[in-house]
């Protein structure tokens, strides 16, 4: 069974493409379109989060801060995605492991995902 990636993205086109490609790569995928939907998830422990910054009912940076403050999710890698935010601002606002600017190269994003999951596995093993 593949690693679980949790996507919080309100743009259906981006979300569907990410879900399709990640499933094709052998990952399990859980998708959410709003912060409220994401925060109400139960019994899900993803191996990586992909979070959009601009959401209809909140901000992905705030979600990132919540995840990093929670001991159960603090070590889970986070990739932030945004078409509007400046990388410098995102870096100072959230302790995510990676940031990507939309539109992004899907193969570069897949490489970041693989690299972060490998780092997480290596950290667990040591």
C-alpha positions in Angstrom: 0.0 0.0 0.0 1.4 3.4 -1.0 2.1 6.3 1.2 -0.8 8.7 1.9 -0.7 12.2 0.6 -3.2 14.8 1.9 -4.1 17.6 -0.5 -5.9 20.8 0.6 -6.7 22.6 -2.7 -9.8 24.5 -3.7 -9.1 24.6 -7.4 -10.8 21.5 -8.9 -8.5 21.4 -11.9 -5.3 21.5 -9.9 -6.7 19.1 -7.3 -7.8 16.6 -9.9 -4.5 16.6 -11.8 -2.5 16.2 -8.6 -4.8 13.3 -7.4 -4.6 11.6 -10.8 -0.8 11.8 -11.0 -0.2 10.8 -7.4 -2.5 7.8 -7.8 -0.6 6.8 -11.0 2.6 7.0 -9.0 1.2 4.5 -6.5 0.3 6.9 -3.6 -2.9 7.0 -1.7 -4.6 10.4 -1.8 -7.0 12.2 0.4 -8.4 15.5 -1.0 -10.1 18.4 0.7 -11.4 21.7 -0.7 -11.8 23.8 2.4 -10.1 24.4 5.7 -13.2 23.3 7.6 -13.4 20.1 5.6 -9.7 19.5 6.2 -9.8 20.2 9.9 -12.8 17.8 10.4 -11.0 14.8 8.9 -10.8 11.8 11.2 -8.4 8.9 11.6 -6.1 10.0 8.9 -2.3 10.1 9.3 -0.8 11.2 6.0 2.8 10.9 5.2 2.9 14.3 3.5 0.6 17.4 3.2 0.2 19.5 0.0 -1.5 22.7 1.1 -2.7 25.6 -1.0 -2.2 29.1 0.6 -5.4 30.9 -0.6 -8.6 29.0 0.3 -12.2 30.1 0.3 -12.7 29.7 4.1 -9.2 30.3 5.4 -5.5 30.3 4.8 -3.2 27.3 4.2 -0.4 29.1 6.1 -2.6 29.0 9.3 -3.2 25.3 8.6 0.5 24.7 8.3 1.1 26.4 11.6 -1.5 24.2 13.3 0.0 21.1 11.9 3.5 22.1 12.9 2.3 22.9 16.4 0.7 19.6 17.0 3.1 16.9 18.2 1.2 14.2 16.2 1.7 16.0 12.9 4.8 18.2 13.5 7.2 15.8 11.8 5.0 15.3 8.7 6.4 17.1 5.7 4.4 20.0 4.2 4.6 21.4 0.7 2.9 24.8 0.4 1.5 25.9 -3.0 0.5 29.4 -4.1 0.0 31.5 -7.2 -0.2 34.7 -5.2 2.2 34.5 -2.3 5.8 35.5 -2.3 8.2 32.7 -1.3 9.9 34.9 1.2 6.6 35.7 2.9 5.6 32.0 3.0 9.0 31.0 4.4 8.7 33.4 7.3 5.0 32.6 7.9 5.2 28.8 8.1 7.7 26.1 8.7 6.8 24.0 5.7 9.6 21.9 4.2 8.9 23.1 0.6 7.2 25.8 -1.3 6.0 25.8 -4.9 4.7 28.6 -7.0 1.8 27.9 -9.3 1.8 27.2 -12.1 4.4 24.5 -11.2 6.2 21.8 -13.1 4.5 18.6 -12.0 7.6 16.5 -12.4 9.6 18.9 -10.2 6.8 18.7 -7.6 6.8 14.8 -7.8 10.6 14.9 -7.2 10.1 17.1 -4.1 7.4 14.7 -2.8 9.7 11.7 -3.3 12.6 13.4 -1.7 10.6 14.5 1.3 9.1 11.1 1.8 12.6 9.5 1.5 13.9 11.9 4.1 11.0 11.1 6.5 11.6 7.4 6.1 15.3 7.8 6.7 14.6 9.9 9.8 12.2 7.2 11.1 14.8 4.5 10.5 17.6 6.2 12.4 
